[in-house]
């Protein structure tokens, strides 16, 4: 292909390769490309035509490639004003591929509730250090507990089991690219610096993603190593919290080509000090709940001459919170007095390798990953034994997770299909210490092993010109083994269980035109059972908890009217949840796990986005949920209706985003939002019936983009609201009903970012 405008060269390469290769930005399309000559793979050819253009390629799948402005180009020359990019909200544009489906599935024709959030520079500059917590503030249907960073449980669509951490699997599957991040652990809250986008699939995803995805999945998509150029970015900030301390964060990314056009290394490093805002007057301490985070992500991309693409990488992130962030109702605001600190530590390690190759009309992908996860919590257990003696409870949770998946997909956009096999092995060892701080003694712990192997497949076929049907199934063999551990060693013999499970999906999608899509979707999901410590205090006792499963029926629509710059989606769903697993605490404050009964959830969610003028986008999202515990286990029977824990009946968010070019090469963007967090209950049963939520938060932010330099300002909790975000902080005094977790007071953050 001879040199020429990038748009023309890209079109020629796409035509020669038989793929869709587009340059949506007219300014970028007009830039000169050196062309390409020789025998190269598609990725190698695209890398060569992009040299010197300031563009980068997004490979949505083997048949769909979009060229966009590189996130870290050298200072751009003056250029004509352009229409601003969309804000980081879920958009329904026809050429977006939902790669979390593991197929070439267009968002506009996906028969279910899906969101694809492009993380632009403005949003990342202000929010990347917030991790999943920042995403929660963006999406009303994504809920969580609020024990603190890297110790929260996530929930989608009100599918929430309990407020406490324990041996049960998560209800939300979390992925970094194709790699599973967790299995039965809290959200690691990975820093989002240098992430490209986030994909969220709502509802149980048992067919494609297996156990631990009852509520849905969250897939983080990082920027890939770029073999076409060397460049980097850096960011730093300082922040202050009302009635709290000073914080700050910093991050750097370096992209280094190793072999031109074929291999590259991308390294991201970051650190954060989040200010505390809780004081301990009796200990003479201020801002005791500060949090430190540091981490590194490394990614290596290699493309061989024979057509293999190899991606390998690692993630390291350490989080340390120096004390709990809860307070007591009778104490002065933002204060709490304990005899000693109650710190939390989360050390996360991940290594992975992914190999992919085109095989005929299909694509083969094989991913293997290993996770090592260490968690440690300390609680003040004074009074647990009925005396006033000072006592300290320490819980250590070590998790080893091995996962592998090999799949083959194809069929293009009209009839996508995928088949594959997967294996998961995890060991979770829970140990506990209790007693006076200087003479703690081991009490009963538990070790659970889970092995799952599965075969899965899903395919879609056009039934008529505008009607598509989808069928999918996953067959899983699960083997779980558990045993108790006391201070003297292992307890009774290991208890095991073997199960063969099936998860299915059925969907119909009707698209009368390219603007409108309507669908019906039936999905299933499940979680494996295991062995847990019985609610018997420090004594040696165990009880099994059974597997739970969830069936969901959903109808919805998706509208994208490009002419009027308006998009909308809505979904109505009914979910039946059998044998709900829940991590709980007993009357003494010690944790245990049990099946609490069956549940039913009816929900409605909706989103709209409208761009009245080219510089402004107005968006809104809301949901309403009605959940109920039915057929409760004997210990949880109550005469009145019991909603599921942490399920707000209502919630929503409205936001206005804008960006305007103030001079050639410089633009100003900003956002102001208002979100309502509905009222919910901490748990089920008489011991945990505590209210939380029911407040409204305003946030605002702006960023000045000067080309190679950016300046940002973010104000969280603009009006300094004092809501109760979570009615739990310490299990040993929980039954007193006086624990609250105040919303972080107004925080102001000033940031600077650079590209080089």
PyMOL commands that set and color helices and strands:
alter all, ss='L'
color gray80, all
select helices_A, chain A and resi 6-17+26-29+42-49+99-101+107-109+121-130+132-138+206-209+281-283+634-636+686-688+731-736
alter helices_A, ss='H'
color red, helices_A
select strands_A, chain A and resi 4-5+20-23+32-33+55-61+64-69+114-118+142-144+154-156+172-176+179-180+195-202+216-222+231-241+246-259+263-274+291-303+309-321+327-328+344-359+362-380+392-410+417-435+441-464+467-486+489-490+495-510+516-527+530-533+542-545+548-561+566-578+581-585+591-595+598-613+616-630+650-663+666-677+680-681+691-692+695-705+709-716+724-726+739-742+747-755
alter strands_A, ss='S'
color yellow, strands_A
deselect
rebuild
show_as cartoon
